[in-house]
Amino acid sequence: MKKLSELYPGVSQDVMIKSIKINSKECKEGDLFVCTQGVTADRHDFIDDAIKHGASAIIVSRDVSENRVPVIKVPDTNRELPYLCQKFYDYPDRELKVLGVTGTDGKTSTATILQTLIGSDVCGYIGTNGRSCAKFSGDNPNTTPDTHLLYSYFREFLDSGCKYVAMEASSEAFFRGRLQTFQFDLSIYTNITSEHLNIHGSFENYVACKLQLFRQTKKEGTCVLNMDDPYYEQVKAACNGQVVTYGMKEDATLQIVSFKVYPTHTLIQFKYHGEIIEVDSPLLGDFNVYNLAAGLLGALSVGVPLEQALSRIPNIKISGRLDLLTTNTPYYVMVDYAHTPNGITKLLNFVHTLDINRSIVVIGQAGERDYLKRPQVGEVVVKNATHAIFTYEDPRSEDPKTICDDIVKTIKDSYQNYEIVIDRREAIQKAIDMAKEKDMVLILGKGNETYEKLKDKTIYFNDEEEAYQAVANRKIREGVTN
């Protein structure tokens, strides 16, 4: 809590500020409302609403007629916000070691692995699966939240005894300027494939936003790069810190020598400083071999002893990623966050190495997001799965049927192994009801998220819970008691 005069010396009206908000509906008494320019809204239009909800002062970047509360004018509210938050929360980013993970796929897994290997008692996590450390956990509105939330979370971590924070650094966050004040002690790059082109306008712009993480890495910091990814050299050229690498190549800092994936675990041989390291990982899939390599090298780079890091590998659990549900049924049900063409392809290729019969996939695509990706997702699903059920997934203001039509646009004349079931709950039930012995039902795109963003509201919805309920419904109909 600070006085307004501590943030803006010389103000004529001084008030006590308890928090910083950019959503007028979230304002409470004592809040400072910053009129940022959002994706679809100018918050200057919501000053009345903010004051009605309790805002005690307003930050603007254009002239407004307001005398009920103190008004401070700045050149650019969007640019002002991160610097204001830094000052309000007493620069927590300078006290914590900030560890950023970027890439099209694998951010959540790698950041979670990094937190686990360092220790959740001293390392916080921020990303798709919320925010957490040993002392608390909570939800996030975005993979990389807005700046005012990030700084409040960083202060939470410090107050809970953390020394590090492992965070997912999305391309959109760099594009929106949410991370412009951050300097990273460690940056990790997983891979780059096409994504979010509706936001960035071109693949080149998307890559440029990814590269910003490495430009904002401290000179004394470390950049952990995937040597096997096609964009490795481009990422390396952008690095400001020391570069270390992982991958199959012999000259990688942490070499993936070999691995064998089993239904319940993966045996891996790494080579580090000339020494062969045998690892029994609880994570499945070749993509998770790379995620583990990235997280392990990241942990070693910030000073975690090798033996300590290795001893924590069995503790790794990534919510919403390759979650094989305990259903006591002759068929299998898995929930995963995979939503990009590359991620879906890798997941389905892995699943078909298991002892299963058919694969039945439930998936959608988000509204107001990358339109060009939709038909690509439709193609990779029908080409790699036995049957697909396309459904809604955070449609927002778009018609879910239009989104599904986009998904099947290039496959409708050449593939028949799919159907559209708009309602996601009905789609999950349909997939469960279709499953026969040794079939695998895969519910993709949302992982363990607990919401669906509809046209005029956000509702509670969790794919794992819906899957368990669908299994229970089927058992009741079939008279199964266990």
C-alpha positions as CSV (number, residue, x, y, z in Angstrom):
1,M,0.0,0.0,0.0
2,K,1.4,3.4,-0.9
3,K,0.3,7.0,-1.0
4,L,-0.4,8.4,-4.5
5,S,2.2,11.1,-3.8
6,E,4.8,8.3,-3.3
7,L,4.1,7.2,-6.9
8,Y,3.6,10.6,-8.4
9,P,5.3,13.3,-6.3
10,G,3.6,16.7,-6.4
11,V,0.0,15.5,-6.8
12,S,-2.5,18.1,-5.5
13,Q,-4.9,15.5,-4.1
14,D,-3.3,12.6,-2.1
15,V,-5.0,9.3,-1.4
16,M,-3.9,5.9,-0.2
17,I,-3.5,3.3,-3.0
18,K,-4.1,-0.4,-2.1
19,S,-3.8,-2.0,-5.6
20,I,-3.5,-1.3,-9.3
21,K,-6.3,-2.3,-11.7
22,I,-6.9,-2.1,-15.5
23,N,-10.4,-3.7,-15.4
24,S,-13.0,-1.3,-14.1
25,K,-15.3,-4.1,-12.8
26,E,-12.5,-5.4,-10.6
27,C,-11.9,-2.0,-8.9
28,K,-12.4,-1.7,-5.2
29,E,-12.0,1.2,-2.7
30,G,-8.4,2.4,-2.8
31,D,-7.5,1.1,-6.2
32,L,-5.6,3.1,-8.8
33,F,-7.3,2.6,-12.2
34,V,-5.0,2.8,-15.2
35,C,-6.8,3.5,-18.5
36,T,-4.8,1.3,-20.8
37,Q,-5.7,0.6,-24.4
38,G,-6.8,-3.0,-24.6
39,V,-7.2,-5.4,-27.6
40,T,-10.8,-4.4,-28.1
41,A,-11.4,-1.6,-25.6
42,D,-10.1,1.8,-24.5
43,R,-10.2,1.9,-20.7
44,H,-10.7,5.7,-20.8
45,D,-14.3,4.8,-21.7
46,F,-14.8,3.0,-18.3
47,I,-13.7,5.7,-15.9
48,D,-17.2,6.2,-14.5
49,D,-17.5,2.4,-13.9
50,A,-14.2,2.3,-12.2
51,I,-15.1,5.1,-9.8
52,K,-18.5,3.5,-9.2
53,H,-16.7,0.3,-8.1
54,G,-14.4,2.3,-5.8
55,A,-11.3,3.5,-7.7
56,S,-9.6,6.3,-5.8
57,A,-7.4,7.7,-8.5
58,I,-7.1,7.5,-12.3
59,I,-4.2,7.4,-14.7
60,V,-5.0,8.7,-18.2
61,S,-3.2,9.5,-21.4
62,R,-5.8,12.0,-22.8
63,D,-7.8,14.8,-21.4
64,V,-10.9,13.7,-19.4
65,S,-13.5,15.7,-17.5
66,E,-13.2,14.2,-14.1
67,N,-12.9,15.9,-10.6
68,R,-14.3,13.3,-8.3
69,V,-10.9,11.6,-7.8
70,P,-7.3,12.6,-8.6
71,V,-6.4,12.3,-12.3
72,I,-2.8,11.9,-13.5
73,K,-2.0,12.3,-17.1
74,V,0.9,10.4,-18.7
75,P,2.1,10.2,-22.4
76,D,1.2,6.5,-22.8
77,T,-0.8,4.5,-20.2
78,N,0.3,1.1,-21.7
79,R,3.9,2.0,-21.4
80,E,3.4,3.6,-18.0
81,L,1.8,0.6,-16.4
82,P,4.9,-1.7,-15.9
83,Y,7.0,1.1,-14.5
84,L,4.2,2.1,-12.1
85,C,3.8,-1.5,-11.0
86,Q,7.5,-1.9,-10.4
87,K,7.5,1.1,-8.1
88,F,4.2,0.2,-6.4
89,Y,5.4,-3.4,-5.5
90,D,8.9,-2.2,-4.6
91,Y,10.7,-3.8,-7.6
92,P,10.3,-7.5,-6.7
93,D,11.7,-8.5,-10.1
94,R,15.1,-7.2,-8.9
95,E,15.1,-9.4,-5.9
96,L,14.0,-12.6,-7.6
97,K,15.9,-14.6,-10.1
98,V,13.6,-14.5,-13.2
99,L,13.6,-17.6,-15.3
100,G,11.7,-17.3,-18.6
101,V,10.6,-20.2,-20.9
102,T,9.4,-19.5,-24.5
103,G,8.5,-21.6,-27.5
104,T,5.4,-22.7,-29.4
105,D,5.2,-26.0,-27.5
106,G,6.4,-27.2,-24.2
107,K,6.4,-24.0,-22.2
108,T,4.2,-25.3,-19.4
109,S,6.0,-28.6,-19.1
110,T,9.5,-27.1,-19.1
111,A,8.6,-24.3,-16.6
112,T,7.0,-26.9,-14.3
113,I,10.0,-29.2,-14.6
114,L,12.3,-26.2,-13.8
115,Q,10.3,-25.3,-10.7
116,T,10.4,-29.0,-9.5
117,L,14.1,-29.4,-10.0
118,I,14.9,-26.2,-8.2
119,G,12.3,-26.8,-5.5
120,S,8.9,-25.2,-5.1
121,D,9.9,-24.0,-1.6
122,V,12.3,-21.5,-3.3
123,C,10.9,-21.3,-6.8
124,G,7.5,-20.0,-7.9
125,Y,5.7,-20.9,-11.2
126,I,3.6,-18.6,-13.4
127,G,2.0,-20.0,-16.6
128,T,-1.0,-21.8,-18.2
129,N,-1.5,-23.9,-15.1
130,G,-1.8,-20.8,-12.8
131,R,0.7,-19.6,-10.3
132,S,2.1,-21.7,-7.4
133,C,4.9,-22.3,-5.0
134,A,5.1,-24.6,-1.9
135,K,3.0,-22.2,0.1
136,F,0.1,-21.4,-2.2
137,S,-1.5,-21.8,-5.6
138,G,-3.9,-19.8,-7.7
139,D,-5.3,-19.2,-11.2
140,N,-4.1,-16.9,-13.9
141,P,-6.3,-15.1,-16.6
142,N,-3.5,-15.7,-19.2
143,T,-0.4,-17.8,-19.8
144,T,1.6,-14.6,-19.1
145,P,-0.7,-12.3,-17.1
146,D,-0.9,-8.5,-17.5
147,T,1.9,-6.5,-15.9
148,H,0.0,-5.4,-12.8
149,L,-0.8,-9.0,-11.9
150,L,2.8,-10.2,-12.6
151,Y,4.3,-7.8,-10.2
152,S,1.7,-8.6,-7.5
153,Y,2.5,-12.3,-8.0
154,F,6.2,-11.6,-7.8
155,R,5.6,-9.9,-4.5
156,E,3.6,-12.9,-3.3
157,F,6.5,-15.2,-4.1
158,L,9.0,-13.0,-2.3
159,D,6.8,-12.8,0.8
160,S,6.5,-16.7,0.7
161,G,10.3,-17.1,0.8
162,C,10.9,-17.7,-2.9
163,K,14.2,-16.8,-4.6
164,Y,13.3,-17.7,-8.1
165,V,10.3,-17.6,-10.4
166,A,10.0,-19.9,-13.5
167,M,7.5,-18.3,-15.9
168,E,6.1,-19.0,-19.3
169,A,7.0,-16.0,-21.5
170,S,4.5,-16.0,-24.4
171,S,5.0,-14.2,-27.7
172,E,1.7,-12.3,-27.0
173,A,3.1,-11.0,-23.7
174,F,6.0,-9.5,-25.5
175,F,3.8,-8.1,-28.2
176,R,1.5,-6.5,-25.7
177,G,4.4,-5.0,-23.8
178,R,3.7,-6.9,-20.6
179,L,7.3,-7.9,-20.1
180,Q,9.1,-4.8,-21.2
181,T,10.5,-4.0,-17.8
182,F,11.8,-7.5,-17.0
183,Q,15.4,-8.6,-17.3
184,F,15.8,-12.4,-17.2
185,D,18.5,-14.3,-15.4
186,L,17.7,-17.5,-17.4
187,S,15.9,-17.9,-20.7
188,I,14.9,-21.2,-22.3
189,Y,13.8,-21.9,-25.8
190,T,11.9,-25.1,-26.6
191,N,10.9,-24.8,-30.3
192,I,9.3,-22.5,-32.9
193,T,6.4,-23.4,-35.2
194,S,3.7,-21.3,-36.7
195,E,1.2,-19.9,-34.1
196,H,-0.8,-16.8,-33.2
197,L,-0.5,-15.2,-36.6
198,N,-3.8,-13.4,-36.1
199,I,-2.0,-11.4,-33.3
200,H,1.4,-11.0,-34.9
201,G,0.4,-10.6,-38.5
202,S,3.2,-12.7,-39.9
203,F,5.4,-15.6,-38.9
204,E,8.4,-13.2,-38.9
205,N,6.8,-11.0,-36.4
206,Y,5.9,-14.0,-34.2
207,V,9.5,-15.1,-34.2
208,A,10.7,-11.6,-33.4
209,C,8.5,-11.6,-30.3
210,K,9.9,-14.9,-29.2
211,L,13.5,-13.6,-29.6
212,Q,12.8,-10.7,-27.3
213,L,13.2,-13.0,-24.3
214,F,16.8,-13.6,-25.2
215,R,17.5,-10.0,-25.9
216,Q,16.2,-9.2,-22.4
217,T,18.4,-11.8,-20.8
218,K,21.1,-10.3,-18.6
219,K,24.6,-10.3,-19.9
220,E,25.6,-12.4,-16.9
221,G,22.5,-14.6,-17.4
222,T,22.2,-17.9,-19.4
223,C,20.3,-18.7,-22.5
224,V,19.3,-22.4,-22.8
225,L,18.7,-23.4,-26.5
226,N,17.3,-26.4,-28.3
227,M,20.1,-27.2,-30.7
228,D,17.9,-29.5,-32.8
229,D,15.2,-27.0,-33.6
230,P,15.4,-25.4,-37.1
231,Y,15.4,-21.9,-35.7
232,Y,18.4,-22.5,-33.3
233,E,20.9,-20.3,-35.1
234,Q,18.4,-17.4,-35.3
235,V,17.6,-17.6,-31.6
236,K,21.3,-17.9,-30.8
237,A,22.1,-14.7,-32.7
238,A,19.6,-12.8,-30.5
239,C,21.1,-14.0,-27.2
240,N,22.4,-11.5,-24.8
241,G,23.6,-14.0,-22.2
242,Q,25.9,-17.0,-22.2
243,V,24.5,-19.8,-24.5
244,V,24.2,-23.4,-23.4
245,T,22.5,-26.1,-25.5
246,Y,20.6,-29.3,-25.3
247,G,19.7,-31.9,-28.0
248,M,20.9,-35.0,-29.9
249,K,24.0,-33.4,-31.4
250,E,27.3,-34.4,-29.9
251,D,28.4,-30.9,-29.2
252,A,25.3,-30.0,-27.1
253,T,26.1,-28.9,-23.6
254,L,23.5,-31.5,-22.4
255,Q,23.4,-34.2,-25.0
256,I,20.4,-36.6,-25.4
257,V,22.3,-39.8,-26.2
258,S,19.4,-42.2,-26.3
259,F,15.9,-42.8,-24.9
260,K,13.3,-45.5,-24.8
261,V,9.6,-44.7,-24.0
262,Y,7.6,-47.2,-22.1
263,P,3.8,-47.0,-21.3
264,T,4.6,-45.7,-17.8
265,H,8.0,-44.1,-17.9
266,T,10.9,-43.1,-20.1
267,L,14.6,-44.3,-19.8
268,I,17.0,-41.6,-21.0
269,Q,20.8,-41.4,-21.3
270,F,22.1,-37.8,-21.1
271,K,25.7,-36.8,-21.5
272,Y,26.9,-33.8,-19.5
273,H,30.6,-32.7,-19.1
274,G,31.7,-36.0,-20.6
275,E,29.7,-38.1,-18.1
276,I,26.8,-40.4,-19.0
277,I,23.7,-39.8,-16.8
278,E,21.0,-42.5,-16.6
279,V,17.6,-41.1,-15.9
280,D,14.2,-42.8,-15.3
281,S,11.7,-40.1,-16.1
282,P,8.0,-40.3,-15.2
283,L,7.2,-38.2,-18.3
284,L,6.2,-39.9,-21.6
285,G,6.9,-39.1,-25.2
286,D,10.0,-38.0,-27.1
287,F,8.9,-34.3,-26.8
288,N,9.1,-34.7,-23.0
289,V,12.7,-35.9,-23.3
290,Y,13.5,-32.5,-24.8
291,N,11.4,-30.7,-22.2
292,L,13.2,-32.5,-19.4
293,A,16.6,-31.8,-21.0
294,A,15.7,-28.1,-21.2
295,G,14.5,-28.0,-17.6
296,L,17.5,-30.0,-16.3
297,L,20.0,-27.8,-18.0
298,G,18.2,-24.7,-16.8
299,A,18.3,-25.9,-13.2
300,L,22.0,-26.7,-13.5
301,S,22.6,-23.3,-15.0
302,V,21.2,-21.5,-12.0
303,G,23.4,-23.5,-9.6
304,V,21.3,-26.5,-8.6
305,P,23.7,-29.5,-7.9
306,L,23.4,-32.3,-10.5
307,E,22.6,-35.0,-7.9
308,Q,19.9,-32.8,-6.3
309,A,18.3,-32.1,-9.6
310,L,18.3,-35.8,-10.6
311,S,16.8,-36.8,-7.2
312,R,13.8,-34.6,-7.9
313,I,13.0,-36.0,-11.4
314,P,10.6,-38.7,-10.0
315,N,8.6,-35.9,-8.4
316,I,7.7,-34.2,-11.7
317,K,3.9,-34.0,-12.3
318,I,2.6,-31.7,-15.0
319,S,-1.1,-31.1,-14.6
320,G,-3.1,-31.3,-17.8
321,R,-0.3,-32.9,-19.8
322,L,-0.6,-36.5,-20.8
323,D,-3.0,-37.0,-17.9
324,L,-4.1,-40.7,-18.2
325,L,-7.2,-40.8,-16.1
326,T,-8.0,-43.6,-13.6
327,T,-11.3,-44.8,-15.1
328,N,-11.3,-48.6,-14.3
329,T,-12.6,-49.2,-17.9
330,P,-11.4,-51.4,-20.7
331,Y,-10.7,-48.3,-22.7
332,Y,-8.4,-45.4,-21.9
333,V,-9.0,-41.6,-21.4
334,M,-6.2,-39.0,-21.6
335,V,-6.4,-35.2,-21.2
336,D,-3.7,-33.0,-22.8
337,Y,-3.2,-29.4,-23.6
338,A,-1.9,-30.1,-27.1
339,H,-3.5,-27.5,-29.4
340,T,-0.9,-26.6,-32.1
341,P,-0.4,-28.8,-35.3
342,N,3.1,-29.7,-34.2
343,G,2.1,-30.6,-30.6
344,I,-1.0,-32.6,-31.7
345,T,1.1,-34.6,-34.3
346,K,3.8,-35.4,-31.7
347,L,1.2,-36.5,-29.2
348,L,-0.8,-38.7,-31.6
349,N,2.4,-40.3,-32.9
350,F,3.4,-41.1,-29.3
351,V,0.0,-42.5,-28.4
352,H,0.1,-44.9,-31.3
353,T,3.3,-46.4,-30.0
354,L,1.3,-47.7,-27.1
355,D,-0.7,-50.9,-27.0
356,I,-4.0,-49.4,-28.1
357,N,-6.6,-50.0,-30.8
358,R,-8.4,-46.8,-32.0
359,S,-7.7,-43.2,-31.1
360,I,-10.7,-40.9,-30.7
361,V,-9.9,-37.2,-30.4
362,V,-12.1,-34.4,-29.0
363,I,-10.7,-31.0,-29.9
364,G,-11.7,-27.5,-31.0
365,Q,-9.9,-24.2,-31.7
366,A,-10.2,-20.9,-29.8
367,G,-12.4,-18.0,-31.0
368,E,-10.8,-14.7,-32.0
369,R,-7.4,-16.4,-32.3
370,D,-5.2,-17.8,-35.2
371,Y,-7.7,-18.5,-38.0
372,L,-5.1,-19.9,-40.3
373,K,-4.2,-22.6,-37.9
374,R,-7.7,-24.1,-37.8
375,P,-7.7,-26.1,-41.0
376,Q,-4.1,-27.2,-40.2
377,V,-5.4,-28.7,-36.9
378,G,-8.2,-30.4,-38.7
379,E,-5.8,-32.0,-41.1
380,V,-3.3,-33.3,-38.6
381,V,-6.0,-34.8,-36.4
382,V,-7.9,-36.7,-39.2
383,K,-4.6,-37.9,-40.6
384,N,-3.2,-39.1,-37.3
385,A,-6.3,-40.2,-35.4
386,T,-8.8,-42.9,-36.0
387,H,-11.8,-40.6,-35.4
388,A,-12.1,-36.9,-34.6
389,I,-14.9,-35.0,-32.9
390,F,-14.6,-31.2,-33.4
391,T,-16.2,-29.0,-30.8
392,Y,-16.1,-25.6,-29.2
393,E,-13.1,-24.3,-27.3
394,D,-13.2,-20.8,-25.8
395,P,-15.3,-19.5,-28.8
396,R,-15.6,-16.0,-27.3
397,S,-17.6,-13.8,-29.6
398,E,-17.3,-16.2,-32.6
399,D,-20.0,-18.6,-33.6
400,P,-18.7,-22.1,-32.5
401,K,-20.1,-23.6,-35.7
402,T,-18.1,-21.2,-37.8
403,I,-15.0,-22.2,-36.0
404,C,-15.7,-25.9,-36.5
405,D,-16.4,-25.3,-40.2
406,D,-13.0,-23.6,-40.5
407,I,-11.4,-26.6,-38.9
408,V,-12.9,-29.0,-41.5
409,K,-12.6,-26.7,-44.5
410,T,-9.8,-28.5,-46.2
411,I,-10.8,-32.1,-45.2
412,K,-14.5,-32.2,-45.8
413,D,-14.2,-33.6,-49.3
414,S,-11.5,-36.2,-48.7
415,Y,-12.0,-37.5,-45.1
416,Q,-14.9,-39.1,-43.4
417,N,-13.4,-40.0,-40.0
418,Y,-14.7,-37.0,-38.2
419,E,-17.9,-35.3,-37.0
420,I,-18.9,-32.0,-35.4
421,V,-20.5,-31.9,-32.0
422,I,-20.7,-28.2,-31.0
423,D,-21.3,-28.6,-27.3
424,R,-18.0,-29.7,-25.6
425,R,-19.7,-31.7,-22.9
426,E,-21.7,-33.6,-25.4
427,A,-18.6,-34.1,-27.5
428,I,-16.8,-35.7,-24.6
429,Q,-19.7,-37.9,-23.8
430,K,-20.0,-39.0,-27.4
431,A,-16.3,-40.0,-27.5
432,I,-16.5,-41.9,-24.2
433,D,-19.6,-43.7,-25.5
434,M,-17.8,-44.7,-28.7
435,A,-14.8,-46.2,-27.0
436,K,-14.3,-49.9,-27.1
437,E,-11.7,-52.2,-25.5
438,K,-8.2,-50.7,-25.7
439,D,-9.4,-47.6,-27.5
440,M,-7.8,-44.3,-26.4
441,V,-10.0,-41.2,-26.0
442,L,-7.9,-38.0,-26.1
443,I,-9.5,-34.8,-25.0
444,L,-7.2,-32.1,-26.3
445,G,-6.7,-28.3,-26.2
446,K,-7.5,-27.3,-22.7
447,G,-5.5,-29.5,-20.4
448,N,-6.6,-29.0,-16.8
449,E,-7.9,-25.4,-17.3
450,T,-11.1,-24.7,-15.4
451,Y,-13.0,-22.3,-17.7
452,E,-14.6,-21.8,-21.1
453,K,-14.8,-18.3,-22.6
454,L,-18.2,-17.9,-24.2
455,K,-19.7,-14.9,-26.0
456,D,-20.9,-13.0,-23.0
457,K,-19.4,-14.9,-20.0
458,T,-16.8,-17.2,-18.7
459,I,-18.1,-20.5,-17.3
460,Y,-16.5,-23.1,-15.1
461,F,-15.5,-26.1,-17.2
462,N,-12.8,-28.7,-16.7
463,D,-12.1,-31.5,-19.2
464,E,-10.9,-34.0,-16.6
465,E,-14.0,-33.6,-14.5
466,E,-16.2,-33.8,-17.6
467,A,-14.4,-37.0,-18.7
468,Y,-14.9,-38.6,-15.3
469,Q,-18.6,-37.7,-15.4
470,A,-19.0,-39.0,-18.9
471,V,-17.4,-42.3,-17.8
472,A,-19.7,-42.5,-14.8
473,N,-22.8,-41.8,-17.0
474,R,-21.8,-44.6,-19.3
475,K,-21.3,-47.0,-16.4
476,I,-24.7,-46.2,-15.0
477,R,-26.4,-46.9,-18.4
478,E,-24.5,-50.1,-18.7
479,G,-25.1,-51.2,-15.1
480,V,-21.4,-51.3,-14.2
481,T,-20.8,-50.9,-10.5
482,N,-17.1,-50.2,-10.2
